[in-house]
Amino acid sequence: MRVKIPKSFFEDHGIGRDLPTPQIISETSRHIEIDTKDKAFAELCNDTEFYCTPHHFENCYRNPALQLRKSLQRQDAWPL
């Protein structure tokens, strides 16, 4: 299944921290389209869940992570 996710979160996950990321199918200035069957999708979801949980440090990615989780849930693509 193809889903669109926020580009800022995807770039932080894959480029900023060099974590495994799903292959990009297409992109716009604000979104990346990926396939949920990609083996790196689970890692992206785990990272999303981590940022959705309040922590004691400044978390500038909490809102994008919450939006990503909600978007994946709406698309019936949230595996956790």
Secondary structure, 3 states (H helix, E strand, C coil): CEEEEEHHHHHHHHHHCCCCCCCCCEECCCEEEEECCCCCHHHHHHHHHHHHCCCCCCCCCHHHHHHHHHHHHHCCCCCC
